[in-house]
């Protein structure tokens, strides 16, 4: 339990005039972990990062890096470095000049020593021997690596990354994603990664903090976040989800399991938000967690296939529920395994899921939710 | 191929400009060049006009004074303009930016001649400044502020500020703010960020501004003669005297060619030394 904490935010609030960009945010980032802050644009995630880096000062609350309170410490004195969204490489210098920039500011080292360290850092990110190239002579992926090397060469306590993979095309982003994770594991530096892309956050992070409208919604491991979202927002923002709206809780089966009624069909799910019988409820069900059986079977919900979208390893199947009093539909992700049932449009199927595959929450004002791909 | 043809077709649009340059710049300069090698009376070829420049120390001294004075005023203009341009582009918000820019541009809607005359009204012995100094009891007699080197410098700097500020602003505008933040993030401070990031980025703008201002100062006549009077000892005044006062066109032409040749050489050498490319700078 006595894990060392590298970065700590304690009740941090940041206001820009009337606007509250960050609202009472607290979290601890353990040493050597990969921590992501995930949220839609305008959620305040960039402001959180800029406060850790020192480019913004909190209106209230304290920030600690390596146990030291840094609220009043300027960015050039903090033991953290940032990889900028648009990388911000210095075009007036060659690659080596970029990587040695921080070392030269620090001083107390001969030119040869600096260049040796810079070459090592470049080798670590796979750019051995490219030091003499100009910034505009290398590809986007290589520029990412230079930006990483430029920060890592300073051996920071914390490396802050402001969505640097966002500008890359899909293939390169996938490759860099893994590379970044391996690099982090190898070096043991604490990474704080800001992103609106949940696939990146889920794949790379040890811990994810989901932020919305300046507030932390949930801090958890990727798996926890995916399987047991704590709030309505997390359930709708992270991963694909079926969303059944405006049901009613009929009874509680357990402290955290409830039975609900959607258009006359009884359904079960994990009860979030302290749901009580009689409460209005929204239910989220992962499309890959729904069991689909052909024909009419016992113990499930009857539906008719209205659409099949083939997508390589799986198909996304849209099913209209047959016995409901209002139109309801669920998407089911069917993996193309050997056991997968053969289905066709207009087939009648039976759907069922374990209670813990579905998460129920109080409905919220939908206009606030902005779901990004 | 298609774009090539297309491109060539538009070439005739350049004709008016080429006519202007040809008739008002190239032809006169060819004539000037020829005149400078002619004897005043016989019109025969001679190097006498150039010899006069190098033999009479007055002319060489005036020339050197003009060049050094121009270098100093250009440097001072740069020293004032760079922080101004930096604050306008990187510090001020949109609203103040427009306001400050307006304040800088507006005076240029008045001609240089009128500006110089207004300064004479301000600076002369019985002028506005002296009136207030005497009214406040700071001095009991009129002080002549005109006809000093410093007055000439003040005037030259003022008339050329805009030509320094605008190119520097243009180059600073294209500097991504995150580069400045990155410098601080990596441990840089105000001076190292200035030296390593901001000034190198603004280099072409500084170069263009400096070349323009240097040329404007070197070739200035109105501001210099009105504020400096007989003591201004500016090389353009020597040219004016040869043409207008002494009717020695050939001597004046030689001075003109010397000034032009020097200017071109000087700019070329400065560009070489600072490793700037003229096309890039422009």
Interface residues (C-beta under 8 A of the other chain):
Chain A: X53 X54 X55 X74 X75 X76 X81 X82 X84 X85 X86 X88 X89 X90 X91 X92 X93 X101 X102 X105 X106 X150 X151 X154
Chain B: X176 X178 X179 X181 X182 X183 X184 X185 X186 X187 X188 X189 X192 X196 X197 X200 X201
